[in-house]
Amino acid sequence: MKKVTLLAGACLILLNSCEDAETAMNANERKSSESVVPNDTAIVAGGCFWCMEPPFEKLDGVESVVSGYTGGPEKDPTYSQVSSGATGHVEAVRISYDSSKVSYRKILDVFWRSIDPTDPGGQFADRGSQYETAIFYLDDEQKAIAEQSKADLEQSGKFNKPIATEIMPGGEFYPAEEYHQDYYLKNSTHYKAYRKGSGREGYLDSVWAQDTVIGSAGKYACNRADSDIKSSLSPLQYRVTQQDGTEPPFDNKYWDNKKEGIYVDIVSGEPLFSSTHKYTSGTGWPSFYQPLVDENVVEKTDASHGMVRTEVRSNCGDSHLGHVFTDGPQPTGMRYCINSAALRFIPKEDLEKEGYGQFTDLF
């Protein structure tokens, strides 16, 4: 499958450096346009493309991020044309990534946390259609994942205004002029001043800094001593979580659990999966088509037992959870095959008293 996510965004030019540089640059220095994108590519729009490169380039599994233009009918647009609002294009970034290390859904989660998804008229100080946000899907699977991701955000209660980001079919992507690529590295002082002055930095800090779902490692029991872990777990729980063991199928606590609630790490307590994403896989282990909190589930290559698989571990507790496979149901197509011994189930009626009240709206 061709995986391409499009995030669109525009740059507020605090100085005249972009326009001056554009005049000086030869158009031939631009990265060539590609009508066919490689596998495992995502293109998204989220305002200034200078600001949309860093969040993805820091992500494990991302191989490259290219700033550019997409969404309009004009061929080979320039920065001046797009930034003037005279074309149908938006500023966007194209993300090439290794899907064995990072998922399309994870990329979308990073996207949402890099923008104001409730703004229909641009992003922060950059106003106009050329700065609007969008996800550009390239096939039906991407469309389904994007729509589910947006629906999850809307239902999370994080924002009190509608999510304005559009999900639309992707088209031609035109890489921007070379001086725009990795601008945050080439012109770090100006970039930092723009990011702060445009209002993006302050907004994102205020919205996400105290978030109880994403980046929640500080809330949970990380870095516990082995002796403490061992004394609190059964021999099976310890073998599975600390020694990468596997419990028997059809003979474990949650494989056939149909109650509503969430599953947390038995060691750290960090939220991992939800009954809303659980399904009957026929394997004899609890199976989910996506995590409850992506950032709490880490994927690693596992070359043990003469085969190569993708192991999943908890982020904070570093517990071995199980493995993830690509034979799951839609909308993700993934099967997170998890050991019951690595989990603790919290029924929906106990979420508030157990300290997981933020998840009550799921049910």
N, C-alpha and C positions, 0 to 999 in steps of 0.2 A: 504494500500500500504506500502511496506517496503521502507523506505527512508534512504538511506545511501550515504553520500558524502565522497569520499576519497581524501585527500590532501597528497601528498608525499613530503618528504624533508629530507635533511641530515644534520649532525652536523659537523662543523669544530671543531676539537679537539685541542684547544690551549695548553692544558696540557695533560698529559697522564692519567688523572683521569679516563676516561671511560674505557680504556683498563685495567688499574690496578684494577678497581672496578669489571670489568667483570670476571677477573680471580678469584677474591675473592668470587664472588656471586655464589650461587648454582643455577643451571638451574631451580630447582623446585620452586624458588622464583618468577619466571616470572608469570604474569597473564595468566591464561589458554586461549588457542586459542578457538575461537568459530566459528563453521562453519555456524551457523545461527545467524544473528544479529537481535536485537529487532526492532520493529517499531520505526520510527522517529530517525533514526541513519544516520549520514553522515560520510563518510571517504574520506579524501583528502590528497594530497601530495604536500608539498611546501618547500622542502629543509629540513634543520635541524628540527627534530620534537620537540626539546626543544622550538624552536621559534614559533611553530605552535599551541602549547597549549594555551598560554596566550590570544591571540585575541578572541578565542572562549569561554574560561572559563569566560571572562568578559561579555559575551553576555547574556542578559536576556532571559531565556527560555532554555538555555543549561544546562543539568544536569550533564554530565561528558565528559571528553576528555581523550582518551587513546592513548599513543604513540605506534607505532608498525610497522610492515612490511607487504607489500602486493605487488601483481603484478607479482610475479615469481612462478615457479613450485615447488621450494624446500619446503619441509615440516619443520616446526619448526626451521626457521633460527635463528642464533644468531647475535648479534650486530657485532661481528668481521667478520662474513661471509658477511653480507650485506654491511658494510662500506668498505670492501675490493673491492667491485664491482664484486665479483665472482658469485653472484646470479642474478636472474632476478628481485629481489625485490627492492622496493624503501622504504625510510622512510616515514611513513604516520601517520595521526591521525584519530581516529574514534570518532565521535561526537554524543552523545546521547542527544536528545533535545525534548522539548514539542512543537509540531507543532501548538498548540493553542496560543503560545506566540511568536514563531519565525518560519519563513518560510524557506524552502530549498533554495529559491532564496536569502534570506537575508544571509544565511550561505555562499553561493557562493560569494556574494558581499564582505563579510569580508575576504574570501579567497583571492580574487584578490588584496585586499589592504594590504595583508600580504606578498606578493611575488613580484619577477620581472617576469611577465608572458611572457616576450620577450626572456628570456634566455633558449636556447635549450640544454645547456650542463651542467646544474646543477643550483645551487643557490649561488651567491656571491662567497665566498672563497671556497665553497664546490663544487668540480668538479666531474663529472662522472654520469653515468646513474642512480646510486642509489640515486642521489640528484635531479633528474628531477621532474618537477611539473606535476600533473595530477589530473583529477577529475574522480573518478570511480563510474559509475552509476549502479544501481541495477535493474532498470526496465525502460520501455519505457518512462514513465512520467519524471523520473529523467533525462533521456537522453535528452528529449526535452527541459527541463528547463535549463540544463547545456549548450546545444548548443545555446539557445537563449541568455543566459547570456554572453557567449563568443562572440557571434555576436554583442551584444550591446556594449561590451568593445571595440571590433575592430572598430566599427562605431563611437565611441565616439571621436576619434581623440586624445585620451590621449597619445598614444604611436606612434612613427614614425617608429616602426619596427613591423613585424608580431607577433601575439600572438602565442607562441610556446607550451603552455600548452595543453596536449592531453586530450581528453575525451574518456574513454574506459570502457568496462564492468568490474564490480567489481568481485573479487574472494575471496579466503580465506584471512582473516586478522589475523595476528599473533601478539598479544601484546608483546611489548618489555620487556626487563628485568626491574625489579621493580625499580632499581636506576635511570632509565630514566624517570619514571613517575613523573610529576610535578617537573622536574629538576630545573625549574626557581624559585621554592619556596625552595627546599632543598639546593640548591647551588647557591644562588642569586648572590653572588659576581662574581663567575666564569661565570655564565650565562650572566650577564650584560657585562662582559669583552668580551665574545664571540660575543654577538649580535652586539656590537660596532665594535670590531676588524674585524669581518667577512665582514663588509660593509653593512649589512642589515639595520641597524638603520639609517645610513646616507642616504641611497638610499630611503627608505620609507618616511623619513622626507622631502626629497627634492621633491619627486614626488607628495605626497599627502598633505603636510602641507598647501599649498596655493590653494588647489582644490576648485573650485567654486560650485561644485555640492554636494559633500559629506562633511559633517561637516560644512555646510554653515550658521549655525544659526546666526553667528555674522553679516552677511550681511543684515538680515531682522529685522522686527520690533517685537522683543520679549519683553515680560513683559510690554506691554502697560497698562496704567491705565484703569480701568473699565469705568470711565467717558469719557475718550478719545475714547475707543472702541464704547461705546454706542452712542456717538455723531456722529460717522462716519458711522454707519450702519443703515439700515432700521430696523423697529421693527422685521420683520421676520428674517433677517440676525442675529440680536442680539439673538433672541430666539433660533435659531438653533445652533449657534456657542458657545454661552455662557451659555445657559440653557438646552443644549442637546435636542433641539426640532427636529421635523421632518416636512418637508414641504409636501404638498399634491402631490401625483403622477400625472404625465401627466399635471401638472399645475405649472411648474417651468421653469426657464430660459434655462437650458442646456440639458434637458432630450433627446431632439431630435436635438441637435446641431451637424451638420456634417462638420463644418469648421475645417481646420487644424490649430493647435496651441497647447498651453499648458494651464493648469488650475493651478492657484496659490491660496494660502490661502487668503481669503478676508480680514483677520485681519493682518497677518504678511507679506504676499507677498511671502512666501517660495514656490518654485515649488513643486507641488504634483502629477499631472497626465498629460498625453499627449493624444491628439487625436489619436496618433498612436496605443494606447492601449485601446481605447474606442470601445465599441460594443453595439449593440441593444439587451438588455436583456428582453424587454417586461414588465419591472416592473414599468416604468414611472419615473425613476430617472436616472441620468447619471451613467453609469456602466463602469468599467475598469477592465481588467484582471490582471493588475499589476500597482504599482506606477511608476511615472517617477523617483523619488529619494526615495529609500526605507527608508533612514534614516530620511526623513521628515514626514513619516507616521508611527505613533505609534499605536500599537494594545493593547487593554485593555479588560479584561473580563467585560461584562455588564450583571448583573443579574436582571435588572429592568423589570417591566411588566410581572412578573411571568415566565420568560424564561431566558436562558443563551445564550448570543450572544457575538460576538467579535466586540467591538466598535473600530473605527479608529479615531484618533485625529492627528492634526498637531503637530510636535515636538516643534517647536519654539513658535508658537502662542498659542498652547494648545487649538485650536478650535475643537469643536465636528464636525466631517465631515460626519459620517454615520456609516455603519457596513460592515464587510467583511464576505462572505459566500463561501462555498466550492462547489458551483454548477456552476462555470464559465467555459469558454471555455479553450482549450489548447492554449498555452503550459503550463499555470500555474494551470488551473482548479479553479481559484479564481474569485470571483465577488465582487469588491469593489463598494458597492452601496452608492453613495455619494449625499448629498443635494446640489442642485445648489446654495442655499443661502450661503453656506460656501465657494463658489468658485468665482474667477474672471478669465474670459477667456481672453487670450492674443493671437490674431491671429499671424500666422507665420510671416507675413510681418511687424509686430510691435515688434518682439522679441528684435531686436538690440536696438531700441530707448528706449524700456522699461527696458533695463538692463539685458535681458536674452539671449544675443547673443550666449552663449555657447550651446544653444539648436537648433540653426538654422539648423545644420546638420541633424536633425531628419527628415527634410522634403525635 
